[in-house]
Amino acid sequence: MDTIELKRATISDKEVLVDIDFRLDEIEHVEQRRAEKIVQAIVNGQCFIIEADEKEVGFMLFDYRFFDQGWIELIIIDEEHRGKGIATKAMELICKESKTNKVFTSTNKSNTKMQKALAKAGFSFAGEIIGLDDGDPELFYFRARKDDC
Ligand SMILES: CC(C)(COP(=O)(O)OP(=O)(O)OC[C@H]1O[C@@H](n2cnc3c(N)ncnc32)[C@H](O)[C@@H]1OP(=O)(O)O)[C@@H](O)C(=O)NCCC(=O)NCCS
């Protein structure tokens, strides 16, 4: 994998991104109205396409809703492109895009892949809360300095 890039999505990217999300979990995609969420993020300028060698392989939703800090709301890499360091690199790149010196995110305790990618991207554990998903605590992480990303 030579180049990993983040590009701010436009509405013409909607179908590609909705398809990636649908492939991840068809039921959640429909039940949680995620197509609408993706479109809203695109309109707000908060959706980034992740490209590997100029091919769309995933996307990231990024905003400042978490205590005015940079916040990775969601990152998805299409299954066939996983395990190649793409999420790690994309999260490093979003730190450079962030207007804040700290970027936060969270993931379920069961999501060990995401935890490994976060560790590789230099994120530190910030704490956990229970009560969101039954039996699967939410782990919070942050990356301290965007200059180091
Ligand atoms: C979690 C997720 C985003 C990780 O994406 P990814 O691109 O596969 O992550 P990375 O490749 O950066 O890191 C994960 C693995 O690749 C390995 N890796 C990192 N750099 C690598 C490289 N250059 N070459 C080969 N492997 C590499 C990591 O060690 C890790 O491997 P392991 O889990 O086998 O130990 C992806 O699995 C995904 O989209 N999951 C579904 C959605 C989701 O859970 N999103 C996170 C919550 S919002």
PDBQT file of the ligand as one rigid body, heavy atoms in Angstrom, charges set to zero:
ROOT
HETATM    1  C1  LIG A 201     -11.374  -1.404  13.214  1.00  0.00    +0.000 C 
HETATM    2  C2  LIG A 201     -10.961  -1.152  11.772  1.00  0.00    +0.000 C 
HETATM    3  C3  LIG A 201     -11.336   0.288  11.366  1.00  0.00    +0.000 C 
HETATM    4  C4  LIG A 201      -9.451  -1.339  11.644  1.00  0.00    +0.000 C 
HETATM    5  O1  LIG A 201      -9.078  -1.072  10.298  1.00  0.00    +0.000 OA
HETATM    6  P1  LIG A 201      -7.740  -1.683   9.664  1.00  0.00    +0.000 P 
HETATM    7  O2  LIG A 201      -7.378  -0.853   8.498  1.00  0.00    +0.000 OA
HETATM    8  O3  LIG A 201      -7.906  -3.134   9.433  1.00  0.00    +0.000 OA
HETATM    9  O4  LIG A 201      -6.715  -1.444  10.867  1.00  0.00    +0.000 OA
HETATM   10  P2  LIG A 201      -5.129  -1.512  10.758  1.00  0.00    +0.000 P 
HETATM   11  O5  LIG A 201      -4.741  -2.371   9.584  1.00  0.00    +0.000 OA
HETATM   12  O6  LIG A 201      -4.608  -0.129  10.809  1.00  0.00    +0.000 OA
HETATM   13  O7  LIG A 201      -4.752  -2.223  12.118  1.00  0.00    +0.000 OA
HETATM   14  C5  LIG A 201      -5.374  -3.419  12.419  1.00  0.00    +0.000 C 
HETATM   15  C6  LIG A 201      -4.448  -4.599  12.118  1.00  0.00    +0.000 C 
HETATM   16  O8  LIG A 201      -3.533  -4.430  11.041  1.00  0.00    +0.000 OA
HETATM   17  C7  LIG A 201      -2.172  -4.584  11.511  1.00  0.00    +0.000 C 
HETATM   18  N1  LIG A 201      -1.307  -3.666  10.751  1.00  0.00    +0.000 N 
HETATM   19  C8  LIG A 201      -1.076  -2.370  11.021  1.00  0.00    +0.000 A 
HETATM   20  N2  LIG A 201      -0.216  -1.870  10.103  1.00  0.00    +0.000 NA
HETATM   21  C9  LIG A 201       0.031  -2.855   9.215  1.00  0.00    +0.000 A 
HETATM   22  C10 LIG A 201       0.802  -2.936   8.020  1.00  0.00    +0.000 A 
HETATM   23  N3  LIG A 201       1.498  -1.880   7.547  1.00  0.00    +0.000 N 
HETATM   24  N4  LIG A 201       0.822  -4.102   7.339  1.00  0.00    +0.000 NA
HETATM   25  C11 LIG A 201       0.115  -5.161   7.791  1.00  0.00    +0.000 A 
HETATM   26  N5  LIG A 201      -0.641  -5.122   8.918  1.00  0.00    +0.000 NA
HETATM   27  C12 LIG A 201      -0.672  -3.987   9.613  1.00  0.00    +0.000 A 
HETATM   28  C13 LIG A 201      -2.292  -4.255  12.925  1.00  0.00    +0.000 C 
HETATM   29  O9  LIG A 201      -1.236  -4.788  13.692  1.00  0.00    +0.000 OA
HETATM   30  C14 LIG A 201      -3.557  -4.940  13.227  1.00  0.00    +0.000 C 
HETATM   31  O10 LIG A 201      -3.334  -6.339  13.099  1.00  0.00    +0.000 OA
HETATM   32  P3  LIG A 201      -3.889  -7.428  14.052  1.00  0.00    +0.000 P 
HETATM   33  O11 LIG A 201      -5.260  -6.996  14.474  1.00  0.00    +0.000 OA
HETATM   34  O12 LIG A 201      -3.929  -8.629  13.204  1.00  0.00    +0.000 OA
HETATM   35  O13 LIG A 201      -2.909  -7.465  15.161  1.00  0.00    +0.000 OA
HETATM   36  C15 LIG A 201     -11.641  -2.179  10.802  1.00  0.00    +0.000 C 
HETATM   37  O14 LIG A 201     -11.438  -3.479  11.308  1.00  0.00    +0.000 OA
HETATM   38  C16 LIG A 201     -13.128  -1.934  10.596  1.00  0.00    +0.000 C 
HETATM   39  O15 LIG A 201     -13.538  -1.179   9.702  1.00  0.00    +0.000 OA
HETATM   40  N6  LIG A 201     -13.975  -2.573  11.437  1.00  0.00    +0.000 N 
HETATM   41  C17 LIG A 201     -15.425  -2.423  11.353  1.00  0.00    +0.000 C 
HETATM   42  C18 LIG A 201     -15.883  -1.041  11.837  1.00  0.00    +0.000 C 
HETATM   43  C19 LIG A 201     -15.341  -0.719  13.211  1.00  0.00    +0.000 C 
HETATM   44  O16 LIG A 201     -15.340  -1.549  14.111  1.00  0.00    +0.000 OA
HETATM   45  N7  LIG A 201     -14.863   0.541  13.361  1.00  0.00    +0.000 N 
HETATM   46  C20 LIG A 201     -14.269   0.984  14.619  1.00  0.00    +0.000 C 
HETATM   47  C21 LIG A 201     -15.274   1.537  15.595  1.00  0.00    +0.000 C 
HETATM   48  S1  LIG A 201     -15.852   3.124  15.074  1.00  0.00    +0.000 SA
ENDROOT
TORSDOF 0
